[in-house]
Amino acid sequence: MKIKSSTLDDGKLVVLEPKGSLVGGDETDELKKTVASLLDSGNRKLIVDLGDVEYLNSSAIGALVSAHTSYLNRQGKLILCNVNKSITNVFVVTKLSTIFTTAEKREDAIYAIAK
């Protein structure tokens, strides 16, 4: 899987768009490597658009929690958007809904991260 990446705001904001299922294989490793590369290059604003993600497991949740923590530790922001109902339910049950900042639409996430 290739994670689509877009940059906005003169490269200061990156939007990642994983697709399919994130279940701890190559796709989750790719997400981790992409996030690490972004952080190493100085990025401090990341939106992860989950609109095309059908399913994620504990490995993917761990990758997202790690990314969130890494951004916070570097005074950055990470926002998830277009999270489907089943993934939202997982976040609610695991109490991660209190950790992650989420937005319904990408436009809302862009607005929120710009503050």
N, CA, C and O atoms as a GROMACS GRO file, in nm:
protein
  460
    1MET      N    1   0.085  -0.117   0.000
    1MET     CA    2   0.000   0.000   0.000
    1MET      C    3   0.089   0.123   0.000
    1MET      O    4   0.191   0.127   0.068
    2LYS      N    5   0.050   0.219  -0.074
    2LYS     CA    6   0.119   0.347  -0.076
    2LYS      C    7   0.027   0.448  -0.009
    2LYS      O    8  -0.087   0.467  -0.051
    3ILE      N    9   0.077   0.513   0.094
    3ILE     CA   10  -0.002   0.614   0.164
    3ILE      C   11   0.010   0.743   0.086
    3ILE      O   12   0.120   0.794   0.063
    4LYS      N   13  -0.104   0.796   0.045
    4LYS     CA   14  -0.105   0.923  -0.028
    4LYS      C   15  -0.075   1.035   0.069
    4LYS      O   16  -0.123   1.036   0.183
    5SER      N   17   0.006   1.128   0.024
    5SER     CA   18   0.048   1.240   0.107
    5SER      C   19   0.027   1.370   0.030
    5SER      O   20   0.061   1.380  -0.087
    6SER      N   21  -0.030   1.470   0.098
    6SER     CA   22  -0.048   1.603   0.039
    6SER      C   23   0.010   1.705   0.136
    6SER      O   24   0.007   1.686   0.257
    7THR      N   25   0.062   1.814   0.081
    7THR     CA   26   0.112   1.921   0.166
    7THR      C   27   0.033   2.048   0.139
    7THR      O   28  -0.006   2.077   0.025
    8LEU      N   29   0.010   2.122   0.244
    8LEU     CA   30  -0.062   2.249   0.237
    8LEU      C   31   0.014   2.352   0.319
    8LEU      O   32   0.109   2.319   0.390
    9ASP      N   33  -0.026   2.476   0.307
    9ASP     CA   34   0.032   2.584   0.386
    9ASP      C   35   0.184   2.589   0.371
    9ASP      O   36   0.258   2.587   0.469
   10ASP      N   37   0.228   2.594   0.245
   10ASP     CA   38   0.371   2.600   0.213
   10ASP      C   39   0.451   2.486   0.277
   10ASP      O   40   0.564   2.505   0.322
   11GLY      N   41   0.391   2.368   0.280
   11GLY     CA   42   0.460   2.250   0.332
   11GLY      C   43   0.454   2.233   0.482
   11GLY      O   44   0.508   2.136   0.535
   12LYS      N   45   0.391   2.326   0.552
   12LYS     CA   46   0.386   2.318   0.698
   12LYS      C   47   0.283   2.216   0.748
   12LYS      O   48   0.294   2.166   0.860
   13LEU      N   49   0.184   2.187   0.665
   13LEU     CA   50   0.078   2.093   0.701
   13LEU      C   51   0.080   1.976   0.604
   13LEU      O   52   0.081   1.996   0.482
   14VAL      N   53   0.080   1.855   0.658
   14VAL     CA   54   0.077   1.735   0.575
   14VAL      C   55  -0.050   1.657   0.604
   14VAL      O   56  -0.091   1.644   0.719
   15VAL      N   57  -0.112   1.607   0.498
   15VAL     CA   58  -0.229   1.521   0.509
   15VAL      C   59  -0.191   1.383   0.457
   15VAL      O   60  -0.148   1.368   0.343
   16LEU      N   61  -0.206   1.282   0.541
   16LEU     CA   62  -0.181   1.144   0.501
   16LEU      C   63  -0.314   1.074   0.480
   16LEU      O   64  -0.408   1.092   0.557
   17GLU      N   65  -0.321   0.993   0.374
   17GLU     CA   66  -0.443   0.920   0.342
   17GLU      C   67  -0.414   0.771   0.325
   17GLU      O   68  -0.394   0.724   0.213
   18PRO      N   69  -0.413   0.696   0.436
   18PRO     CA   70  -0.400   0.552   0.422
   18PRO      C   71  -0.528   0.493   0.364
   18PRO      O   72  -0.634   0.554   0.375
   19LYS      N   73  -0.519   0.376   0.302
   19LYS     CA   74  -0.636   0.313   0.242
   19LYS      C   75  -0.644   0.166   0.281
   19LYS      O   76  -0.543   0.102   0.309
   20GLY      N   77  -0.766   0.114   0.284
   20GLY     CA   78  -0.787  -0.028   0.310
   20GLY      C   79  -0.790  -0.058   0.458
   20GLY      O   80  -0.852   0.015   0.536
   21SER      N   81  -0.725  -0.164   0.496
   21SER     CA   82  -0.720  -0.207   0.636
   21SER      C   83  -0.580  -0.187   0.691
   21SER      O   84  -0.481  -0.219   0.626
   22LEU      N   85  -0.574  -0.134   0.811
   22LEU     CA   86  -0.446  -0.120   0.882
   22LEU      C   87  -0.445  -0.228   0.990
   22LEU      O   88  -0.507  -0.214   1.095
   23VAL      N   89  -0.373  -0.337   0.962
   23VAL     CA   90  -0.379  -0.451   1.052
   23VAL      C   91  -0.242  -0.500   1.098
   23VAL      O   92  -0.225  -0.617   1.130
   24GLY      N   93  -0.145  -0.412   1.100
   24GLY     CA   94  -0.016  -0.447   1.157
   24GLY      C   95   0.085  -0.502   1.059
   24GLY      O   96   0.193  -0.545   1.101
   25GLY      N   97   0.056  -0.503   0.932
   25GLY     CA   98   0.151  -0.551   0.832
   25GLY      C   99   0.229  -0.438   0.771
   25GLY      O  100   0.261  -0.339   0.837
   26ASP      N  101   0.260  -0.454   0.643
   26ASP     CA  102   0.338  -0.354   0.571
   26ASP      C  103   0.274  -0.217   0.573
   26ASP      O  104   0.344  -0.115   0.579
   27GLU      N  105   0.140  -0.212   0.568
   27GLU     CA  106   0.071  -0.083   0.563
   27GLU      C  107   0.090  -0.006   0.694
   27GLU      O  108   0.104   0.116   0.691
   28THR      N  109   0.091  -0.075   0.806
   28THR     CA  110   0.113  -0.007   0.934
   28THR      C  111   0.258   0.035   0.948
   28THR      O  112   0.287   0.142   1.000
   29ASP      N  113   0.350  -0.050   0.901
   29ASP     CA  114   0.492  -0.013   0.901
   29ASP      C  115   0.515   0.111   0.814
   29ASP      O  116   0.593   0.199   0.850
   30GLU      N  117   0.447   0.116   0.700
   30GLU     CA  118   0.460   0.232   0.612
   30GLU      C  119   0.410   0.359   0.681
   30GLU      O  120   0.471   0.465   0.669
   31LEU      N  121   0.300   0.347   0.754
   31LEU     CA  122   0.247   0.462   0.827
   31LEU      C  123   0.349   0.509   0.931
   31LEU      O  124   0.374   0.629   0.942
   32LYS      N  125   0.406   0.416   1.007
   32LYS     CA  126   0.505   0.452   1.109
   32LYS      C  127   0.627   0.521   1.046
   32LYS      O  128   0.674   0.623   1.096
   33LYS      N  129   0.677   0.463   0.937
   33LYS     CA  130   0.795   0.520   0.870
   33LYS      C  131   0.765   0.658   0.813
   33LYS      O  132   0.849   0.748   0.820
   34THR      N  133   0.647   0.675   0.757
   34THR     CA  134   0.609   0.805   0.700
   34THR      C  135   0.602   0.910   0.808
   34THR      O  136   0.652   1.021   0.791
   35VAL      N  137   0.540   0.876   0.921
   35VAL     CA  138   0.529   0.971   1.032
   35VAL      C  139   0.668   1.005   1.086
   35VAL      O  140   0.697   1.122   1.111
   36ALA      N  141   0.753   0.904   1.103
   36ALA     CA  142   0.889   0.929   1.153
   36ALA      C  143   0.966   1.020   1.058
   36ALA      O  144   1.037   1.110   1.102
   37SER      N  145   0.951   0.998   0.930
   37SER     CA  146   1.018   1.082   0.830
   37SER      C  147   0.968   1.225   0.834
   37SER      O  148   1.047   1.319   0.824
   38LEU      N  149   0.838   1.241   0.850
   38LEU     CA  150   0.781   1.376   0.859
   38LEU      C  151   0.835   1.449   0.982
   38LEU      O  152   0.873   1.566   0.973
   39LEU      N  153   0.838   1.380   1.095
   39LEU     CA  154   0.889   1.442   1.217
   39LEU      C  155   1.037   1.479   1.202
   39LEU      O  156   1.079   1.587   1.243
   40ASP      N  157   1.114   1.389   1.142
   40ASP     CA  158   1.257   1.416   1.121
   40ASP      C  159   1.281   1.536   1.031
   40ASP      O  160   1.380   1.607   1.044
   41SER      N  161   1.187   1.559   0.938
   41SER     CA  162   1.202   1.672   0.847
   41SER      C  163   1.148   1.802   0.907
   41SER      O  164   1.153   1.907   0.843
   42GLY      N  165   1.097   1.795   1.030
   42GLY     CA  166   1.053   1.916   1.098
   42GLY      C  167   0.904   1.943   1.093
   42GLY      O  168   0.858   2.047   1.142
   43ASN      N  169   0.827   1.854   1.035
   43ASN     CA  170   0.682   1.875   1.028
   43ASN      C  171   0.622   1.875   1.168
   43ASN      O  172   0.659   1.793   1.252
   44ARG      N  173   0.529   1.968   1.192
   44ARG     CA  174   0.464   1.978   1.323
   44ARG      C  175   0.311   1.979   1.313
   44ARG      O  176   0.243   1.989   1.415
   45LYS      N  177   0.257   1.968   1.191
   45LYS     CA  178   0.112   1.965   1.173
   45LYS      C  179   0.076   1.851   1.079
   45LYS      O  180   0.112   1.851   0.962
   46LEU      N  181   0.003   1.752   1.133
   46LEU     CA  182  -0.031   1.634   1.055
   46LEU      C  183  -0.180   1.603   1.069
   46LEU      O  184  -0.235   1.600   1.179
   47ILE      N  185  -0.242   1.580   0.956
   47ILE     CA  186  -0.380   1.530   0.952
   47ILE      C  187  -0.375   1.391   0.892
   47ILE      O  188  -0.315   1.370   0.787
   48VAL      N  189  -0.437   1.295   0.959
   48VAL     CA  190  -0.449   1.160   0.906
   48VAL      C  191  -0.596   1.141   0.867
   48VAL      O  192  -0.684   1.133   0.953
   49ASP      N  193  -0.619   1.134   0.737
   49ASP     CA  194  -0.754   1.119   0.683
   49ASP      C  195  -0.785   0.970   0.674
   49ASP      O  196  -0.728   0.899   0.590
   50LEU      N  197  -0.874   0.923   0.760
   50LEU     CA  198  -0.908   0.781   0.766
   50LEU      C  199  -1.032   0.747   0.683
   50LEU      O  200  -1.092   0.641   0.702
   51GLY      N  201  -1.070   0.834   0.592
   51GLY     CA  202  -1.190   0.814   0.512
   51GLY      C  203  -1.189   0.687   0.428
   51GLY      O  204  -1.295   0.631   0.401
   52ASP      N  205  -1.072   0.641   0.386
   52ASP     CA  206  -1.062   0.519   0.304
   52ASP      C  207  -1.010   0.400   0.383
   52ASP      O  208  -0.972   0.298   0.326
   53VAL      N  209  -1.008   0.413   0.516
   53VAL     CA  210  -0.965   0.301   0.600
   53VAL      C  211  -1.090   0.227   0.648
   53VAL      O  212  -1.177   0.285   0.713
   54GLU      N  213  -1.097   0.100   0.613
   54GLU     CA  214  -1.213   0.019   0.647
   54GLU      C  215  -1.203  -0.040   0.787
   54GLU      O  216  -1.304  -0.055   0.856
   55TYR      N  217  -1.082  -0.072   0.827
   55TYR     CA  218  -1.062  -0.145   0.953
   55TYR      C  219  -0.922  -0.116   1.004
   55TYR      O  220  -0.829  -0.098   0.927
   56LEU      N  221  -0.910  -0.112   1.136
   56LEU     CA  222  -0.777  -0.107   1.196
   56LEU      C  223  -0.775  -0.193   1.320
   56LEU      O  224  -0.877  -0.208   1.388
   57ASN      N  225  -0.659  -0.249   1.350
   57ASN     CA  226  -0.648  -0.334   1.468
   57ASN      C  227  -0.559  -0.266   1.572
   57ASN      O  228  -0.524  -0.149   1.558
   58SER      N  229  -0.522  -0.341   1.675
   58SER     CA  230  -0.446  -0.283   1.785
   58SER      C  231  -0.308  -0.233   1.740
   58SER      O  232  -0.256  -0.136   1.796
   59SER      N  233  -0.248  -0.298   1.642
   59SER     CA  234  -0.118  -0.252   1.592
   59SER      C  235  -0.130  -0.114   1.528
   59SER      O  236  -0.046  -0.027   1.551
   60ALA      N  237  -0.234  -0.095   1.450
   60ALA     CA  238  -0.257   0.034   1.386
   60ALA      C  239  -0.293   0.140   1.489
   60ALA      O  240  -0.248   0.254   1.480
   61ILE      N  241  -0.373   0.102   1.587
   61ILE     CA  242  -0.406   0.196   1.695
   61ILE      C  243  -0.277   0.237   1.766
   61ILE      O  244  -0.258   0.354   1.799
   62GLY      N  245  -0.190   0.140   1.791
   62GLY     CA  246  -0.061   0.170   1.854
   62GLY      C  247   0.021   0.266   1.772
   62GLY      O  248   0.086   0.356   1.826
   63ALA      N  249   0.020   0.248   1.639
   63ALA     CA  250   0.095   0.339   1.551
   63ALA      C  251   0.038   0.480   1.557
   63ALA      O  252   0.113   0.577   1.558
   64LEU      N  253  -0.094   0.491   1.562
   64LEU     CA  254  -0.158   0.624   1.571
   64LEU      C  255  -0.131   0.689   1.706
   64LEU      O  256  -0.107   0.809   1.714
   65VAL      N  257  -0.136   0.611   1.813
   65VAL     CA  258  -0.106   0.665   1.947
   65VAL      C  259   0.040   0.711   1.953
   65VAL      O  260   0.069   0.817   2.008
   66SER      N  261   0.129   0.632   1.897
   66SER     CA  262   0.270   0.669   1.894
   66SER      C  263   0.292   0.798   1.815
   66SER      O  264   0.368   0.885   1.858
   67ALA      N  265   0.226   0.809   1.700
   67ALA     CA  266   0.237   0.930   1.619
   67ALA      C  267   0.184   1.050   1.696
   67ALA      O  268   0.246   1.157   1.697
   68HIS      N  269   0.071   1.033   1.761
   68HIS     CA  270   0.010   1.141   1.840
   68HIS      C  271   0.106   1.187   1.950
   68HIS      O  272   0.127   1.307   1.969
   69THR      N  273   0.163   1.091   2.022
   69THR     CA  274   0.256   1.123   2.130
   69THR      C  275   0.380   1.193   2.077
   69THR      O  276   0.428   1.290   2.137
   70SER      N  277   0.433   1.144   1.966
   70SER     CA  278   0.553   1.206   1.907
   70SER      C  279   0.527   1.350   1.866
   70SER      O  280   0.611   1.437   1.889
   71TYR      N  281   0.411   1.375   1.807
   71TYR     CA  282   0.378   1.513   1.769
   71TYR      C  283   0.360   1.601   1.892
   71TYR      O  284   0.409   1.714   1.893
   72LEU      N  285   0.292   1.552   1.994
   72LEU     CA  286   0.276   1.631   2.116
   72LEU      C  287   0.410   1.663   2.181
   72LEU      O  288   0.432   1.775   2.227
   73ASN      N  289   0.499   1.564   2.185
   73ASN     CA  290   0.630   1.584   2.247
   73ASN      C  291   0.714   1.687   2.173
   73ASN      O  292   0.808   1.744   2.229
   74ARG      N  293   0.681   1.712   2.048
   74ARG     CA  294   0.755   1.812   1.969
   74ARG      C  295   0.671   1.937   1.945
   74ARG      O  296   0.693   2.010   1.848
   75GLN      N  297   0.577   1.961   2.034
   75GLN     CA  298   0.488   2.078   2.027
   75GLN      C  299   0.412   2.085   1.894
   75GLN      O  300   0.386   2.193   1.842
   76GLY      N  301   0.378   1.970   1.842
   76GLY     CA  302   0.303   1.963   1.717
   76GLY      C  303   0.159   1.923   1.741
   76GLY      O  304   0.115   1.907   1.855
   77LYS      N  305   0.086   1.908   1.632
   77LYS     CA  306  -0.055   1.868   1.638
   77LYS      C  307  -0.081   1.757   1.538
   77LYS      O  308  -0.028   1.759   1.427
   78LEU      N  309  -0.162   1.662   1.579
   78LEU     CA  310  -0.209   1.555   1.492
   78LEU      C  311  -0.360   1.547   1.506
   78LEU      O  312  -0.413   1.538   1.617
   79ILE      N  313  -0.429   1.551   1.394
   79ILE     CA  314  -0.575   1.542   1.394
   79ILE      C  315  -0.616   1.430   1.299
   79ILE      O  316  -0.562   1.417   1.189
   80LEU      N  317  -0.712   1.350   1.343
   80LEU     CA  318  -0.770   1.246   1.259
   80LEU      C  319  -0.901   1.300   1.200
   80LEU      O  320  -0.975   1.371   1.268
   81CYS      N  321  -0.928   1.265   1.074
   81CYS     CA  322  -1.054   1.309   1.015
   81CYS      C  323  -1.116   1.198   0.933
   81CYS      O  324  -1.052   1.099   0.900
   82ASN      N  325  -1.243   1.217   0.902
   82ASN     CA  326  -1.321   1.120   0.824
   82ASN      C  327  -1.316   0.981   0.885
   82ASN      O  328  -1.302   0.881   0.815
   83VAL      N  329  -1.328   0.975   1.016
   83VAL     CA  330  -1.322   0.847   1.088
   83VAL      C  331  -1.460   0.781   1.078
   83VAL      O  332  -1.561   0.840   1.117
   84ASN      N  333  -1.462   0.657   1.026
   84ASN     CA  334  -1.592   0.592   1.010
   84ASN      C  335  -1.650   0.549   1.145
   84ASN      O  336  -1.582   0.552   1.247
   85LYS      N  337  -1.775   0.510   1.142
   85LYS     CA  338  -1.848   0.480   1.266
   85LYS      C  339  -1.786   0.364   1.344
   85LYS      O  340  -1.778   0.371   1.467
   86SER      N  341  -1.742   0.259   1.277
   86SER     CA  342  -1.686   0.144   1.350
   86SER      C  343  -1.553   0.180   1.417
   86SER      O  344  -1.526   0.136   1.529
   87ILE      N  345  -1.472   0.260   1.350
   87ILE     CA  346  -1.345   0.303   1.411
   87ILE      C  347  -1.373   0.400   1.525
   87ILE      O  348  -1.307   0.395   1.629
   88THR      N  349  -1.470   0.488   1.507
   88THR     CA  350  -1.509   0.579   1.615
   88THR      C  351  -1.553   0.499   1.737
   88THR      O  352  -1.517   0.534   1.850
   89ASN      N  353  -1.630   0.394   1.716
   89ASN     CA  354  -1.674   0.310   1.827
   89ASN      C  355  -1.556   0.247   1.900
   89ASN      O  356  -1.556   0.239   2.023
   90VAL      N  357  -1.455   0.202   1.825
   90VAL     CA  358  -1.334   0.147   1.888
   90VAL      C  359  -1.267   0.253   1.974
   90VAL      O  360  -1.224   0.224   2.086
   91PHE      N  361  -1.257   0.375   1.922
   91PHE     CA  362  -1.195   0.484   1.998
   91PHE      C  363  -1.275   0.515   2.125
   91PHE      O  364  -1.216   0.544   2.229
   92VAL      N  365  -1.407   0.509   2.117
   92VAL     CA  366  -1.490   0.536   2.234
   92VAL      C  367  -1.472   0.426   2.339
   92VAL      O  368  -1.452   0.456   2.457
   93VAL      N  369  -1.479   0.300   2.296
   93VAL     CA  370  -1.467   0.188   2.389
   93VAL      C  371  -1.330   0.187   2.457
   93VAL      O  372  -1.320   0.157   2.576
   94THR      N  373  -1.226   0.219   2.383
   94THR     CA  374  -1.090   0.218   2.438
   94THR      C  375  -1.052   0.350   2.507
   94THR      O  376  -0.940   0.365   2.556
   95LYS      N  377  -1.144   0.443   2.508
   95LYS     CA  378  -1.123   0.577   2.567
   95LYS      C  379  -1.023   0.661   2.489
   95LYS      O  380  -0.981   0.767   2.537
   96LEU      N  381  -0.985   0.617   2.370
   96LEU     CA  382  -0.894   0.696   2.287
   96LEU      C  383  -0.963   0.819   2.229
   96LEU      O  384  -0.897   0.910   2.180
   97SER      N  385  -1.094   0.820   2.235
   97SER     CA  386  -1.167   0.939   2.188
   97SER      C  387  -1.135   1.060   2.276
   97SER      O  388  -1.154   1.174   2.234
   98THR      N  389  -1.086   1.035   2.397
   98THR     CA  390  -1.046   1.146   2.484
   98THR      C  391  -0.903   1.190   2.456
   98THR      O  392  -0.860   1.296   2.504
   99ILE      N  393  -0.829   1.111   2.380
   99ILE     CA  394  -0.689   1.141   2.349
   99ILE      C  395  -0.676   1.209   2.212
   99ILE      O  396  -0.612   1.314   2.200
  100PHE      N  397  -0.738   1.147   2.111
  100PHE     CA  398  -0.726   1.198   1.975
  100PHE      C  399  -0.818   1.317   1.951
  100PHE      O  400  -0.931   1.322   1.999
  101THR      N  401  -0.766   1.412   1.875
  101THR     CA  402  -0.850   1.519   1.822
  101THR      C  403  -0.901   1.469   1.688
  101THR      O  404  -0.822   1.428   1.602
  102THR      N  405  -1.031   1.474   1.669
  102THR     CA  406  -1.090   1.428   1.544
  102THR      C  407  -1.176   1.537   1.483
  102THR      O  408  -1.225   1.627   1.552
  103ALA      N  409  -1.194   1.526   1.354
  103ALA     CA  410  -1.282   1.617   1.280
  103ALA      C  411  -1.364   1.534   1.182
  103ALA      O  412  -1.316   1.434   1.129
  104GLU      N  413  -1.487   1.576   1.160
  104GLU     CA  414  -1.572   1.501   1.068
  104GLU      C  415  -1.520   1.505   0.926
  104GLU      O  416  -1.515   1.403   0.857
  105LYS      N  417  -1.481   1.624   0.882
  105LYS     CA  418  -1.436   1.642   0.743
  105LYS      C  419  -1.294   1.697   0.743
  105LYS      O  420  -1.247   1.756   0.840
  106ARG      N  421  -1.227   1.677   0.630
  106ARG     CA  422  -1.090   1.727   0.616
  106ARG      C  423  -1.085   1.878   0.633
  106ARG      O  424  -0.994   1.931   0.697
  107GLU      N  425  -1.182   1.948   0.577
  107GLU     CA  426  -1.184   2.094   0.588
  107GLU      C  427  -1.188   2.139   0.733
  107GLU      O  428  -1.123   2.236   0.771
  108ASP      N  429  -1.265   2.066   0.815
  108ASP     CA  430  -1.274   2.098   0.958
  108ASP      C  431  -1.139   2.075   1.027
  108ASP      O  432  -1.098   2.152   1.114
  109ALA      N  433  -1.070   1.967   0.986
  109ALA     CA  434  -0.939   1.937   1.045
  109ALA      C  435  -0.837   2.045   1.008
  109ALA      O  436  -0.758   2.088   1.091
  110ILE      N  437  -0.841   2.088   0.882
  110ILE     CA  438  -0.749   2.192   0.837
  110ILE      C  439  -0.772   2.321   0.916
  110ILE      O  440  -0.677   2.387   0.959
  111TYR      N  441  -0.899   2.355   0.936
  111TYR     CA  442  -0.932   2.474   1.014
  111TYR      C  443  -0.882   2.460   1.159
  111TYR      O  444  -0.822   2.552   1.214
  112ALA      N  445  -0.907   2.343   1.219
  112ALA     CA  446  -0.870   2.321   1.358
  112ALA      C  447  -0.720   2.321   1.380
  112ALA      O  448  -0.672   2.372   1.482
  113ILE      N  449  -0.645   2.265   1.287
  113ILE     CA  450  -0.501   2.255   1.304
  113ILE      C  451  -0.432   2.391   1.278
  113ILE      O  452  -0.320   2.413   1.323
  114ALA      N  453  -0.499   2.478   1.208
  114ALA     CA  454  -0.442   2.609   1.177
  114ALA      C  455  -0.446   2.703   1.297
  114ALA      O  456  -0.375   2.804   1.299
  115LYS      N  457  -0.528   2.672   1.395
  115LYS     CA  458  -0.540   2.760   1.512
  115LYS      C  459  -0.414   2.763   1.593
  115LYS      O  460  -0.407   2.832   1.695
   0.00000   0.00000   0.00000
